[in-house]
C-alpha cells in the first residue's frame, strides 16, 4: 500500500509518447508513461535523459529518487531527493519522500525534521501527520503520536487510517474504551478495514470482553488479515475457546 501511495505522488496520467523524445519535457513524459506500466528501469532511463538536458529539473530528480526508493536503492534515492531540494527547497513532497528514506535507514531524527518541514510548507498535508505519528508511535512517544493523528483527523474527518492508528496508540496507553471508539469510526468509514477490526479486538481482549474480541478477530480473518500468533494464543488461553 505504501508503494502505491508513493506512486500516486509521481504519476501524471499521460500516455507514452510514440514519437522520438527531443526535449527534457518529452523524456519526462515518456518516463511518466513507463511509471504507469511499472517499467521502472525504462522510466529511470528517460528521466536521466531529461536531467542531462535540464540539470535543474527538480521534479524529475524527485521522481527518479522515488523510483530508486521503490527499487530499494536508498543511496541513489537520497542523492536525487537532496538534489531536488537543493534546486527547489519549497516543494513539500520532496521533504516528505526524504523523510520516508530516512525512516527506512533508521534515521529517526532526520525523518522527524523532514516531516516537520513538510508540515511547515503544507500544514494541511495529512499524510505527513499520519507518517510522523506512526514514527513517534513506533519509537514509544505515544502522546506525540496521538497529537499527530488527531491533527490529521481535524483536517480530514473521514481519515480512516488516522482513526485506526490513533486507536492502536490508545491501546498502547491502556485506554481501551477510547481505542474502541476510534476503531468504530475507522470501520464506519471503511467497513473492510481489517486492521481496525484487529485493533478493536485487542481492546476488547484487554477489557475481558472475549466474545467481542473473537468477533473482531474472526472478521479480520475473513477480510484476509493475519493475526499475530502470540495474540491468538493468549486469546485462546484466556477465553477458553478456539474461535
Secondary structure, 3 states (H helix, E strand, C coil): CHHHHHHHHHCCCCCCCCCCCCCHHHHHHHHHHHHHCCCHHHHHHHHHHHHHHCCCCHHHHHHHHHHHHHCCCHHHHHHHHHHHHHHCCCCHHHHHHHHHHHHHCCCHHHHHHHHHHHHHHCCCCHHHHHHHHHHHHHCCCHHHHHHHHHHHHHHCCCCHHHHHHHHHHHHHHCCHHHHHHHHHHHHHHCCCCHHHHHHHHHHHHHCCCHHHHHHHHHHHHHCCCCCCHHHHHHHHHHHCCCC
